[in-house]
Amino acid sequence: MRTRGNWQGMLSIVRFNWPFYVTAICLGLVAVSVFLKVDSTLVRWSCGLMLVGVLHFIVISLWVSHLVYDRSDLYRWNWLSRAMAGAETRKMVFCHSGFDESSLDLRERFADSEWVILDHYDEQLMSEASIK
């Protein structure tokens, strides 16, 4: 079974959603710039709140992604082995939308299963940046 990197899941989230993170960083830089140049208390508070929001978005979203995709049992598949325990016939269907990082591991772990892999990606219909 392939070994996943310690940060692979979180880095995939960044790769798929990079426009959101770039936008957040730009907003943070604007907030800092305005904060440093403007003397208005109201504007400074607004910039401070914007910066807190940006940092909250970046840090929390990446930390949760790291916990779910890198630190949990999700990609170790032990939960699926427990769920499949005692099953007589194993017919498995794996669905994805163009990004398949799991079917090889699953086929290896459940080698005695009959597999159908379905890729739902359609370049004409799915134009979202995260899907591309």
N, CA and C atoms as a LAMMPS dump frame, in Angstrom:
ITEM: TIMESTEP
0
ITEM: NUMBER OF ATOMS
396
ITEM: BOX BOUNDS ff ff ff
-5.0000000000000000e+02 5.0000000000000000e+02
-5.0000000000000000e+02 5.0000000000000000e+02
-5.0000000000000000e+02 5.0000000000000000e+02
ITEM: ATOMS id mol type element x y z
1 1 1 N 0.84 -1.176 0
2 1 2 C 0 0 0
3 1 3 C 0.89 1.245 0
4 2 1 N 0.51 2.202 -0.816
5 2 2 C 1.289 3.435 -0.902
6 2 3 C 1.187 4.207 0.411
7 3 1 N 2.266 4.865 0.757
8 3 2 C 2.272 5.675 1.96
9 3 3 C 1.952 7.112 1.58
10 4 1 N 0.994 7.669 2.274
11 4 2 C 0.635 9.072 2.049
12 4 3 C 1.592 9.956 2.835
13 5 1 N 1.877 11.117 2.303
14 5 2 C 2.706 12.083 3.012
15 5 3 C 1.956 12.645 4.208
16 6 1 N 2.703 13.156 5.182
17 6 2 C 2.089 13.687 6.402
18 6 3 C 1.176 14.874 6.15
19 7 1 N 1.378 15.59 5.048
20 7 2 C 0.605 16.8 4.751
21 7 3 C -0.092 16.698 3.393
22 8 1 N -0.143 15.518 2.811
23 8 2 C -0.66 15.331 1.462
24 8 3 C -2.105 15.793 1.298
25 9 1 N -2.957 15.449 2.244
26 9 2 C -4.36 15.839 2.15
27 9 3 C -4.536 17.343 2.217
28 10 1 N -3.879 17.971 3.162
29 10 2 C -3.992 19.415 3.31
30 10 3 C -3.433 20.125 2.075
31 11 1 N -2.319 19.656 1.553
32 11 2 C -1.739 20.281 0.371
33 11 3 C -2.639 20.093 -0.853
34 12 1 N -3.355 18.988 -0.917
35 12 2 C -4.324 18.801 -2.002
36 12 3 C -5.449 19.816 -1.903
37 13 1 N -5.901 20.09 -0.686
38 13 2 C -6.948 21.1 -0.483
39 13 3 C -6.449 22.456 -0.98
40 14 1 N -5.22 22.8 -0.671
41 14 2 C -4.659 24.071 -1.143
42 14 3 C -4.57 24.07 -2.667
43 15 1 N -4.11 22.969 -3.229
44 15 2 C -3.977 22.887 -4.688
45 15 3 C -5.329 23.023 -5.383
46 16 1 N -6.358 22.382 -4.85
47 16 2 C -7.68 22.423 -5.476
48 16 3 C -8.362 23.775 -5.296
49 17 1 N -8.086 24.434 -4.184
50 17 2 C -8.797 25.671 -3.833
51 17 3 C -7.884 26.88 -3.787
52 18 1 N -6.789 26.831 -4.507
53 18 2 C -5.796 27.891 -4.426
54 18 3 C -6.371 29.282 -4.703
55 19 1 N -7.367 29.461 -5.593
56 19 2 C -7.873 30.831 -5.795
57 19 3 C -8.456 31.447 -4.519
58 20 1 N -9.091 30.632 -3.691
59 20 2 C -9.645 31.136 -2.436
60 20 3 C -8.543 31.565 -1.469
61 21 1 N -7.472 30.782 -1.414
62 21 2 C -6.374 31.113 -0.512
63 21 3 C -5.602 32.339 -1.001
64 22 1 N -5.42 32.456 -2.311
65 22 2 C -4.754 33.647 -2.859
66 22 3 C -5.603 34.884 -2.57
67 23 1 N -6.916 34.781 -2.76
68 23 2 C -7.815 35.895 -2.463
69 23 3 C -7.738 36.282 -0.996
70 24 1 N -7.744 35.292 -0.122
71 24 2 C -7.667 35.567 1.318
72 24 3 C -6.355 36.255 1.672
73 25 1 N -5.258 35.791 1.107
74 25 2 C -3.96 36.411 1.382
75 25 3 C -3.938 37.854 0.873
76 26 1 N -4.481 38.074 -0.309
77 26 2 C -4.534 39.448 -0.848
78 26 3 C -5.382 40.352 0.042
79 27 1 N -6.524 39.849 0.499
80 27 2 C -7.352 40.639 1.419
81 27 3 C -6.6 40.949 2.71
82 28 1 N -5.862 39.984 3.199
83 28 2 C -5.067 40.205 4.405
84 28 3 C -4.003 41.259 4.194
85 29 1 N -3.345 41.229 3.04
86 29 2 C -2.321 42.232 2.741
87 29 3 C -2.934 43.626 2.598
88 30 1 N -4.108 43.694 1.975
89 30 2 C -4.806 44.982 1.859
90 30 3 C -5.166 45.494 3.25
91 31 1 N -5.679 44.617 4.099
92 31 2 C -6.06 45.017 5.455
93 31 3 C -4.853 45.551 6.223
94 32 1 N -3.721 44.889 6.119
95 32 2 C -2.514 45.348 6.813
96 32 3 C -2.049 46.685 6.247
97 33 1 N -2.053 46.816 4.922
98 33 2 C -1.623 48.071 4.29
99 33 3 C -2.49 49.243 4.721
100 34 1 N -3.811 49.059 4.666
101 34 2 C -4.723 50.133 5.051
102 34 3 C -4.562 50.447 6.537
103 35 1 N -4.431 49.407 7.354
104 35 2 C -4.248 49.594 8.793
105 35 3 C -3.042 50.49 9.084
106 36 1 N -1.948 50.253 8.356
107 36 2 C -0.715 50.998 8.599
108 36 3 C -0.758 52.431 8.049
109 37 1 N -1.606 52.696 7.065
110 37 2 C -1.612 54.008 6.418
111 37 3 C -2.724 54.932 6.898
112 38 1 N -3.785 54.377 7.449
113 38 2 C -4.945 55.192 7.832
114 38 3 C -4.942 55.393 9.343
115 39 1 N -5.322 56.584 9.744
116 39 2 C -5.303 56.916 11.167
117 39 3 C -6.682 56.802 11.823
118 40 1 N -7.694 56.431 11.086
119 40 2 C -9.053 56.341 11.611
120 40 3 C -9.221 55.079 12.469
121 41 1 N -9.751 55.259 13.657
122 41 2 C -9.969 54.116 14.561
123 41 3 C -10.948 53.123 13.955
124 42 1 N -12.019 53.629 13.361
125 42 2 C -13.028 52.753 12.757
126 42 3 C -12.433 51.929 11.62
127 43 1 N -11.656 52.575 10.777
128 43 2 C -11.026 51.868 9.656
129 43 3 C -10.022 50.842 10.174
130 44 1 N -9.262 51.213 11.188
131 44 2 C -8.282 50.271 11.751
132 44 3 C -8.977 49.057 12.373
133 45 1 N -10.079 49.292 13.096
134 45 2 C -10.834 48.175 13.662
135 45 3 C -11.373 47.28 12.548
136 46 1 N -11.88 47.905 11.498
137 46 2 C -12.403 47.141 10.359
138 46 3 C -11.304 46.296 9.719
139 47 1 N -10.145 46.905 9.53
140 47 2 C -9.01 46.172 8.954
141 47 3 C -8.562 45.041 9.879
142 48 1 N -8.547 45.314 11.169
143 48 2 C -8.182 44.273 12.132
144 48 3 C -9.15 43.112 12.092
145 49 1 N -10.446 43.406 12.011
146 49 2 C -11.446 42.339 11.915
147 49 3 C -11.304 41.559 10.612
148 50 1 N -11.009 42.277 9.52
149 50 2 C -10.803 41.594 8.241
150 50 3 C -9.607 40.658 8.326
151 51 1 N -8.54 41.133 8.936
152 51 2 C -7.339 40.305 9.071
153 51 3 C -7.608 39.082 9.949
154 52 1 N -8.346 39.271 11.03
155 52 2 C -8.715 38.131 11.883
156 52 3 C -9.545 37.125 11.089
157 53 1 N -10.483 37.615 10.282
158 53 2 C -11.298 36.729 9.456
159 53 3 C -10.48 35.952 8.447
160 54 1 N -9.548 36.639 7.799
161 54 2 C -8.673 35.99 6.823
162 54 3 C -7.828 34.914 7.492
163 55 1 N -7.207 35.275 8.603
164 55 2 C -6.376 34.295 9.315
165 55 3 C -7.203 33.127 9.831
166 56 1 N -8.397 33.424 10.305
167 56 2 C -9.299 32.372 10.77
168 56 3 C -9.619 31.415 9.635
169 57 1 N -9.992 31.953 8.474
170 57 2 C -10.297 31.118 7.31
171 57 3 C -9.114 30.236 6.939
172 58 1 N -7.945 30.845 6.801
173 58 2 C -6.777 30.084 6.351
174 58 3 C -6.364 29.035 7.375
175 59 1 N -6.18 29.441 8.61
176 59 2 C -5.67 28.526 9.635
177 59 3 C -6.675 27.421 9.942
178 60 1 N -7.931 27.781 10.182
179 60 2 C -8.924 26.769 10.566
180 60 3 C -9.19 25.804 9.416
181 61 1 N -9.369 26.321 8.198
182 61 2 C -9.671 25.416 7.089
183 61 3 C -8.518 24.451 6.83
184 62 1 N -7.296 24.939 6.9
185 62 2 C -6.159 24.051 6.661
186 62 3 C -5.935 23.084 7.82
187 63 1 N -6.157 23.533 9.044
188 63 2 C -5.998 22.634 10.194
189 63 3 C -7.037 21.516 10.148
190 64 1 N -8.287 21.861 9.869
191 64 2 C -9.34 20.841 9.788
192 64 3 C -9.048 19.88 8.634
193 65 1 N -8.6 20.408 7.504
194 65 2 C -8.236 19.539 6.378
195 65 3 C -7.124 18.585 6.773
196 66 1 N -6.138 19.086 7.485
197 66 2 C -5.034 18.239 7.94
198 66 3 C -5.539 17.158 8.899
199 67 1 N -6.413 17.535 9.828
200 67 2 C -6.95 16.544 10.766
201 67 3 C -7.745 15.461 10.048
202 68 1 N -8.588 15.869 9.12
203 68 2 C -9.464 14.903 8.431
204 68 3 C -8.678 14.035 7.457
205 69 1 N -7.861 14.647 6.604
206 69 2 C -7.223 13.903 5.52
207 69 3 C -5.86 13.326 5.854
208 70 1 N -5.181 13.872 6.85
209 70 2 C -3.815 13.42 7.131
210 70 3 C -3.65 12.73 8.475
211 71 1 N -4.446 13.109 9.453
212 71 2 C -4.257 12.568 10.8
213 71 3 C -5.294 11.517 11.184
214 72 1 N -6.373 11.437 10.441
215 72 2 C -7.44 10.494 10.798
216 72 3 C -7.185 9.134 10.149
217 73 1 N -8.082 8.225 10.386
218 73 2 C -8.016 6.865 9.85
219 73 3 C -8.588 6.79 8.429
220 74 1 N -9.026 7.905 7.891
221 74 2 C -9.744 7.913 6.619
222 74 3 C -9.003 7.176 5.515
223 75 1 N -7.749 7.513 5.259
224 75 2 C -6.999 6.905 4.16
225 75 3 C -6.17 5.696 4.589
226 76 1 N -6.336 5.254 5.792
227 76 2 C -5.697 4.004 6.221
228 76 3 C -6.642 2.831 5.974
229 77 1 N -7.907 3.13 5.771
230 77 2 C -8.966 2.194 5.383
231 77 3 C -9.314 1.145 6.427
232 78 1 N -8.83 1.301 7.67
233 78 2 C -9.196 0.342 8.717
234 78 3 C -10.695 0.378 8.988
235 79 1 N -11.3 1.541 8.906
236 79 2 C -12.744 1.678 9.125
237 79 3 C -13.519 0.889 8.082
238 80 1 N -13.014 0.853 6.856
239 80 2 C -13.702 0.11 5.8
240 80 3 C -13.503 -1.395 5.987
241 81 1 N -12.322 -1.778 6.445
242 81 2 C -12.082 -3.201 6.733
243 81 3 C -13.036 -3.693 7.815
244 82 1 N -13.234 -2.867 8.854
245 82 2 C -14.183 -3.244 9.916
246 82 3 C -15.611 -3.327 9.372
247 83 1 N -15.969 -2.372 8.525
248 83 2 C -17.326 -2.36 7.97
249 83 3 C -17.561 -3.554 7.055
250 84 1 N -16.524 -4.022 6.379
251 84 2 C -16.656 -5.141 5.446
252 84 3 C -16.458 -6.504 6.112
253 85 1 N -16.071 -6.515 7.383
254 85 2 C -15.825 -7.783 8.078
255 85 3 C -17.07 -8.656 8.008
256 86 1 N -16.884 -9.886 7.61
257 86 2 C -17.983 -10.839 7.565
258 86 3 C -18.781 -10.82 6.271
259 87 1 N -18.487 -9.898 5.388
260 87 2 C -19.218 -9.842 4.114
261 87 3 C -18.794 -11.017 3.248
262 88 1 N -19.778 -11.731 2.712
263 88 2 C -19.465 -12.907 1.891
264 88 3 C -19.018 -12.516 0.489
265 89 1 N -19.777 -11.677 -0.155
266 89 2 C -19.449 -11.236 -1.503
267 89 3 C -19.018 -9.786 -1.436
268 90 1 N -17.939 -9.516 -2.076
269 90 2 C -17.455 -8.144 -2.08
270 90 3 C -17.453 -7.607 -3.501
271 91 1 N -18.479 -6.867 -3.789
272 91 2 C -18.545 -6.154 -5.053
273 91 3 C -18.447 -4.681 -4.704
274 92 1 N -17.401 -4.057 -5.154
275 92 2 C -17.114 -2.68 -4.762
276 92 3 C -17.232 -1.75 -5.952
277 93 1 N -17.797 -0.575 -5.677
278 93 2 C -17.867 0.495 -6.665
279 93 3 C -17.169 1.702 -6.06
280 94 1 N -16.224 2.238 -6.8
281 94 2 C -15.508 3.427 -6.357
282 94 3 C -15.794 4.534 -7.357
283 95 1 N -16.382 5.624 -6.863
284 95 2 C -16.743 6.759 -7.715
285 95 3 C -15.817 7.933 -7.418
286 96 1 N -15.383 8.596 -8.469
287 96 2 C -14.587 9.811 -8.3
288 96 3 C -14.855 10.743 -9.465
289 97 1 N -14.353 11.944 -9.361
290 97 2 C -14.561 12.957 -10.407
291 97 3 C -13.23 13.437 -10.957
292 98 1 N -12.475 12.519 -11.499
293 98 2 C -11.237 12.889 -12.165
294 98 3 C -10.002 12.86 -11.29
295 99 1 N -10.155 12.825 -9.999
296 99 2 C -9.005 12.794 -9.092
297 99 3 C -9.103 11.523 -8.273
298 100 1 N -8.342 10.525 -8.66
299 100 2 C -8.412 9.216 -8.008
300 100 3 C -7.081 8.924 -7.341
301 101 1 N -7.036 9.148 -6.035
302 101 2 C -5.817 8.83 -5.297
303 101 3 C -6.013 7.621 -4.401
304 102 1 N -7.147 6.94 -4.532
305 102 2 C -7.474 5.894 -3.571
306 102 3 C -7.731 4.508 -4.163
307 103 1 N -8.148 4.413 -5.408
308 103 2 C -8.571 3.106 -5.915
309 103 3 C -7.446 2.073 -5.922
310 104 1 N -6.205 2.496 -6.184
311 104 2 C -5.097 1.527 -6.147
312 104 3 C -4.917 0.95 -4.748
313 105 1 N -4.974 1.807 -3.737
314 105 2 C -4.861 1.332 -2.353
315 105 3 C -6.022 0.41 -1.997
316 106 1 N -7.219 0.78 -2.407
317 106 2 C -8.387 -0.038 -2.094
318 106 3 C -8.33 -1.384 -2.804
319 107 1 N -7.919 -1.385 -4.057
320 107 2 C -7.794 -2.663 -4.787
321 107 3 C -6.749 -3.566 -4.132
322 108 1 N -5.688 -2.961 -3.64
323 108 2 C -4.649 -3.738 -2.972
324 108 3 C -5.159 -4.3 -1.641
325 109 1 N -5.826 -3.457 -0.872
326 109 2 C -6.32 -3.884 0.441
327 109 3 C -7.429 -4.925 0.305
328 110 1 N -8.287 -4.761 -0.676
329 110 2 C -9.408 -5.67 -0.903
330 110 3 C -9.216 -6.38 -2.239
331 111 1 N -8.099 -7.092 -2.351
332 111 2 C -7.73 -7.741 -3.61
333 111 3 C -8.717 -8.822 -4.027
334 112 1 N -9.436 -9.397 -3.065
335 112 2 C -10.383 -10.457 -3.387
336 112 3 C -11.748 -9.913 -3.804
337 113 1 N -11.873 -8.613 -3.938
338 113 2 C -13.135 -7.986 -4.309
339 113 3 C -13.213 -7.754 -5.81
340 114 1 N -14.434 -7.703 -6.288
341 114 2 C -14.68 -7.35 -7.679
342 114 3 C -14.905 -5.835 -7.723
343 115 1 N -14.122 -5.136 -8.546
344 115 2 C -14.124 -3.677 -8.532
345 115 3 C -14.696 -3.075 -9.805
346 116 1 N -15.449 -2.003 -9.629
347 116 2 C -15.885 -1.15 -10.73
348 116 3 C -15.48 0.267 -10.331
349 117 1 N -14.693 0.903 -11.176
350 117 2 C -14.244 2.272 -10.916
351 117 3 C -15.012 3.193 -11.864
352 118 1 N -15.711 4.165 -11.307
353 118 2 C -16.491 5.107 -12.101
354 118 3 C -15.898 6.504 -11.975
355 119 1 N -15.51 7.051 -13.111
356 119 2 C -14.976 8.419 -13.154
357 119 3 C -16.068 9.306 -13.744
358 120 1 N -16.588 10.211 -12.94
359 120 2 C -17.694 11.067 -13.369
360 120 3 C -17.229 12.385 -13.959
361 121 1 N -15.958 12.535 -14.178
362 121 2 C -15.437 13.802 -14.675
363 121 3 C -15.794 13.98 -16.149
364 122 1 N -16.37 15.11 -16.459
365 122 2 C -16.667 15.492 -17.833
366 122 3 C -16.146 16.914 -18.013
367 123 1 N -15.112 17.052 -18.809
368 123 2 C -14.445 18.34 -18.974
369 123 3 C -15.395 19.425 -19.472
370 124 1 N -16.393 19.06 -20.258
371 124 2 C -17.339 20.036 -20.791
372 124 3 C -18.308 20.529 -19.728
373 125 1 N -18.709 19.665 -18.807
374 125 2 C -19.701 20.027 -17.796
375 125 3 C -19.096 20.55 -16.495
376 126 1 N -17.946 20.041 -16.144
377 126 2 C -17.346 20.365 -14.85
378 126 3 C -16.216 21.368 -15.062
379 127 1 N -16.556 22.634 -14.94
380 127 2 C -15.577 23.662 -15.246
381 127 3 C -15.046 24.369 -13.999
382 128 1 N -15.429 23.909 -12.797
383 128 2 C -14.947 24.522 -11.569
384 128 3 C -13.43 24.353 -11.454
385 129 1 N -12.787 25.36 -10.955
386 129 2 C -11.318 25.314 -10.822
387 129 3 C -10.877 24.133 -9.974
388 130 1 N -11.614 23.824 -8.908
389 130 2 C -11.202 22.738 -8.015
390 130 3 C -11.343 21.378 -8.703
391 131 1 N -12.269 21.237 -9.62
392 131 2 C -12.434 19.97 -10.343
393 131 3 C -11.369 19.84 -11.417
394 132 1 N -11.087 20.949 -12.114
395 132 2 C -10.059 20.903 -13.181
396 132 3 C -8.725 20.521 -12.59
